[in-house]
Amino acid sequence: MVAVAILAAGRGTRMKSNLPKVLHSLGGRSLIERVFQSCQSINPSRRIAIVGYEAQQVKNALQSLQDVEFVEQAQQLGTGHAIQQIIPPLEGFRGTLLVLNGDLPLLRPSTLEKMLSVHETHRNAATILTAQLPNPQGYGRVFCDGNNLVGQIVEDRDCTDAQRHNHRINAGAYCFDWQKLAKVLPQLSADNDQKEYYLTDVFSSLHPVMAVDADDYQEIMGINDRAQLATAYEILQTRVKDAWMTAGVTLINPDSITIDDTVELATDTIIEPQTHLRGNTKIASGCRIGPGSLIENSQIGHQTTVLYSVVLNSSIAAGTQIGPYTHLRGNIQVGEACRIGNFVELKNTTVGDGTKISHLSYIGDTTLGDRVNIGAGTITANYDGVNKHPTHIGNGSKTGANSVLVAPVTLGESVNVAAGSVVTEDVGDDALVIARSRQVVKPGWRLKGVVK
């Protein structure tokens, strides 16, 4: 059995934020969510978050994760003190405890699987995840023999010149035989400059202790400030984009593109420069997205194009053209082979197959049938100052340029609205509606006092 304990009690003062460090976002997920995600493949029987600063915020942020237990570290007196807090909850537990810092969001599941395998195969009392850093300055060094058995851990400031040539550093991830660890945890002392209880002090009382190097040293990068958060994002983006290009997606100028690792892309899709894909977005095969587009929590059907547009919380069926300069937001459903075009905004609207909204329109709280044509400058006036009201337009209907449909209103099938009309009443099928003042021309009329 494996229990996971994630250290998430600190504030993270170098982040200069009231938000707990572990709740800062990296590519659409908080740091602590990413740490929990990295543990999924080992299928732990217990998942524990050790919280402290703004504990309720952390608990609220993790509500979507099932079976997470919370243990509070009221005073933050070091990593050893944090693990001491889980002694009562883990009473009677027999197995491996995996301890992870809550600011290690780049750990790969395969690395934790490898670490756990080594720990259990060798029946270690403890196993330390380490990495070989090109520049280990500032990090404590881990010294091992030829069998990777740990002899000592020396802080950087205490290293001799010879010891500083060792590039193996402590990554802040550990496996413990819980029964052995629980016996030595009460013996920890705070006899140091920081007056804290360090978890690493237990290694002198546990045998054997083995080190396991991460294959990619970037995995063990911790987040202590905004600059490191930005660096971690670059690393994550490189991983994500390399994986999609390997899978058959074309990224034109990848450095200008960002893709959350929650996004799903299909083969033969082309992502143009300055495009950003967020959240639970799925893009089918053969699409062309961008340049200059933002898509978030949306589904895009195959052979669809999205040009210079913003698509939020929407679903677009196959063969549709979106943009340029289109804004879809708030539960938009667009059918197949539609055209939603230049400077158009849709809000809370359903669009039938083959419908066109090509120019300068606002359509809100509306249901459009199939093969509807919305003329340039058409507006559904859906808000009366207090409530929003719906508009319904039937199959094959058309609105002329600069029409206003004042909701609530329903147009039947094959209705034609004359240009410049303000429609305030329902219209039945197969009708022409003209709702405007008749043009009046008065020849020879001139404003008094105006010189010709």
N, C-alpha and C positions, 0 to 999 in steps of 0.2 A: 504493500500500500504506500501511496505517496500523498503527503500533505504539502501544500504550497503556502508560504507566508510571504506577503509582499509588504515591504517597509514603505509606508505612505503617511507618516505622522508629521514630517517636517513642513515648514512653511516655504523654504527655498528663498531666503532673503535676497540672494543675488538676482532673482527674477524681477525684483522691484515691483511686486504685484500683491494685491490682497487675495488673489486666487491661489489656492495651494498649488505648489509646483507640479504635483502629479496630475492636476486637472488641466494644465496647459495643453492646447491642441497641437497635434502633429499629423498633418495629412488627413484631417477629418475625424480622428480619434484622440482621446486624451492619452497622456503618457501611460497612466496606470492601466487603461483599457488595453493598450498595446502589450503591456507586460503580461496581463492575464491571457491575452490572445496567444502569446508565444508558448503558453503552458498547455494549450488545449490538447495537443497531440499526445501528451503523456497521461492524459485522462486522470487527473488527481482525484482522490476520494474526498479531500478537504481543500477548500480555497479560503484563505484568511487574509484580510486586509488589516494591517495594523495602522490605525488612524490616530490623529492628534489634533493638529492645527485645522480649524474649520472642519471638524470631523463630519458634521451633518452634510456639508456640501459634498464631501467625498462619497458619503453613503447615498445621497440623492443621485449623484452622477453615475453610480454603479447599479442603480435599480434594475436596469435591463439585463444585467448578468445574473443568472440563476445560481442559487446555493452559495453565494459569497457570505462568509461570516466576518463580522467586524469586531475587532478587539481594540480597545482604546488605550493609548499610551498618553495619560493625562499630562505628565511631564516628559519632555523629550531629553532624556539623559543618555543618549547614545544607542548604537545598534544592538549592543548586548542587552541593554535595559529593555529595548523593544521586544526582543525575542523572549525575555523573561516573562513578559505579559501573557504569552500564549501557553505557559506551563499549565495553568488550570484548564483551559479549553481542550488541551491535548492529553489530559490525564487518561492513561490506559491505552493511548495510541501506540502501536508498534509498527514501525516502518521507517520510511525515509522522509525527512523534512527538507524541502527545497526552499531556500531563502533567496529572495531577489529584491534588489533595490527597485523602488517604484519609478525611478527615472532612467531605466535601461530599455528604451522602447525599440531598439534595433536588433534585439536578440532574435535569432532564427530558431524556430522549433527544433530543427535538426541538431543545433548546437546543444540545446538542453537535453534532447534525447541521447546524444553522445555522452554528455556529462553523467546523466543518470545511469546509463549502461555501464560506464567505467566504474562508477561508485558501487553498483550492486554486484558486478562481476568480481571485483577485487575485495568486496566486503569491507570497504573502508569505513573508518569512523567518521571521516569527513573528506569531501572532495571540493577543491576550489577551482572555479573557472578562471583561467588566466589568459593572457594574450601577449604576443610579442610586438611591442610598439616600436615603430621606427625612432620615435623621440619620446622616451619614457620619463623625461624630466618632470618632477612634481609628483610622481606616482611611487607608492611603496613597491619594493621589489620582492619577488617570490623566488627563493633559492631551493632548487631540487637536486636530487642525485640522478644517476643515469636511468632510474626506473620511475622518474617523476614523483618520487616521494618527497614531500616538503620538509626541508630542514629548518628554515626560518623565513620570516617575513620582516623586512627592514624598511622603515619609512625613509623616504627620499632624503630628508634632512639628516638622517643618521647614517647614510651610506658612506663608505669609504670611496676613494677615487676608483679603486678596482671594482667595488660592488656596483658602481654606477654603470659599468659596461654591461651588466645584466639587463636585458630589455624585457624580461618577463614580469608582468605587473598583475596585480589582483584586480579582477573585473567586478567584484561585488556581487557574485552569485555563488551559492554554496549548497552542497548536499550534505546532510548529516544523518547518521544513525540516531534517531530521536532518543532512544533509550539512553544512549551514551551521552548525548548532548544535555539532556535534562538533568543528569547527575552533576555536571560541572557548571551549568549556568549559575546556580546560586553562589558559586565561589568567586565570581567575577568581582574585581575591585575597581573603584574609580580613582585610584591613586595615580593621577596624571594631570597635566596642565589644564586640560579641559574639564576635569572632574566628571568624566563620562565613563560609562561601561561599554567597552569595545567588544564586539562579537569576535574579532580576530584573536583576542586574548585566550580563547578556549583552545586554540590549536596546540598550545604547549601541553595541554592535558589530554589530548585525544591522539590515538595511534591505531592504525596508520592514517596519515593525511596525504592525499595525492592531488596533483595539479593536472588539469586538462586544458590544453590550449584551444581557444576558438580559432577556427581556420581563417576567419576574416577579423582582423583586429578592430575594424570599424563597428562591429556588433556590440562591443562592450562600452561604447561611448556613452557616458552619463551626461545628463542635462543639468547644468547649474546656472546658466544665464541665457539671455535671449540670443546671443551670438551662437552659443552651442545648439540652441533649438533650431536656428536657421541652418547650421551646418548639418544637423541630423536630417532636416527636411531635404536638403540636397542629396544626401546619401540615399534616403528612402526613395526619392524621385528617380535617381539613377537605377535603382533596383527595379522599380515598377516599369519604367519606360524600356529598359533593356529586355525585360520579360515579355512585354507586348510586342516589341519589334521582332523578337525571336519567334513569337507565336503568329506572325503574319500580318501585323498592323503597321502601316506606314506613318511615321511621324516626321513631318517636315520641319526642320529646325527644332529638334527636341528640347534644346535649352530654353526655348521660349514657351514651352508647353508644360502644364502641370496636370497630373492625373492622380486622384486619390486611389489608394490600393483597394478600396471598396468598389471601384468601377469595373464593369465587365465590357470587354470589347470583342467583336468578332473579326474574323479574317477579312482581308481586302478592304478594310476601312482605312480612310486617309484622314489624319488629324493635321490640320493646317497650323501655321504659327499663331502664337498669342491666343491659344485656345485652352480653356480650363474646365476639367471634368471633375465633378464633385459628388460626394455622397453615394447613394444607391442608384447610380446611373447605369443603364445597359444600352449599348449601341450595337445594332445588328450589322450583318455583313454588307459590304459595298457602300457604306455611307461616306459622305465627305463632310467633315465638320470643321468649320472655320473658313478663313482666318477670323480671329477676333471674336470668338464666341465663348459663352459661359453656359454650361449645362449642369444642372444640379438635381439629383433625385428624380430623374426622368428616364423614360424608355423611348428609344428612337428605332423605328422600323427600318428594314433593309432598303438600300438604294435611296436613302433620304439625304438631302443636303441642308445644312444649317450654316448660313453665312452672316457674319457680323451680327449675331443675335444672342439674346438671353432667354434660356428655357429653364423654368423652375417648376418642379412638382407637376410634370406634364407627361402625357403619352402621345407619341406621334406615330401613325401607322406608315406602312411602306410607300415608297415612291413619292413622298411629299417634299416640297421645296419651302424652306423657311428662310426669310430674310431677303435682302439685307435690312438690318435695323428693325428687327421684330422682337417684341417682349411678350413671352407667354408665361403666365403665373397663375398659381392658385387653382390646381385641378383642371387643367386643360386636357381635353381628349380630341385629337385631330385624326380624321379618317385617312383613307388611302388616296393617293394621287391628288392631294390638295396643294394649293399655293397660298401661303400666308406671307405677304410681301412687305414692301418698303414702308417703314415707319407705321407699323400696325401693332396695337396692343390688344391682347386677349386676356380676360380674367374670368375664371370660373365658367368656362364655356365648352360646349361640345360641338364639334364641327363634323358634318357628314362627309362621305366620300365624294371626291371630285369637286369640292367647294373651293371658291377662290375669294380671298380677301386681300387684294393686291396693293392698295395704296392708302396711307394716311387715315386709318380708321381706328376707333376704339369700340370693341365689342365685349360687353361685360354681362355676366349672369344670363347667358343666351344659349339657346339650343338651335343649331342650324342643321337643316336637313341635307340631303345629297344634292350635288350640282347647283348649289346656291351661288350666286354671284353678288358680292357686296361691292358697290361702287365706291369710287374714291371719296374719302371724307365722310363716310357713313358713321354715325354714332348711335349706340343704344344708350339712351339716357336712363340709367338704371337706378339712380339714387334720388329720393325725394327730399333729402335733408335729414331723414330719420331712418328710413328703411331702404334696403335694396329690393328691386323688383325684377321679375324675369321677362325675357323676350323669347318668343318662339317663331321661327321662320321655316316654312315647309319646303319640301323638295322642289327644286327647279325655280325658286323665286329669285327676283333680282331687285336690288335697290339702286336708284340713280345717284349720281354724285351729290355730295353734301346733303344727304337725307338724315333726318333725326327720327328715331323710333323711341317714343316716350313710353317706358315700361310702367305698368304691366301691359303688354300688347302681344297679339298673336297675328301673324300673317299666314294664310293658308298656302297650299301648293300652287305653283305657277302664278304667283302674284308679281306684278311689276309696280315698283314705286317710282314715280316720276322724280327727276332730279330736283333737289331743293325742297322736297316735301318734309313736313313735320307731321308724323303719323301718331295719332293719339288714341285711335279706336281700332278694334280688331277688324281684319279684312278676310273675307272668305276666299275659297279657291278660285283660280282663273279670273283674276280681276286686275284692273289698272287703277291705282290709287294716286290721285293728285291732291296734295294737301298743301297748297300755297296760294298766296294772293295772285289774282290775275294781273298781268303786266299792263300798266296804263301809260300811254305816251301822250303828252300834251305839246304839240308843235308850237313854236314861237314863244314858249314860256321862258322867262328869265327872272332871276332873283332881283328884286328892286334895289336900286342903288349900285348895281354892278355895271361898269362901263364896258361897252363892247370893244 
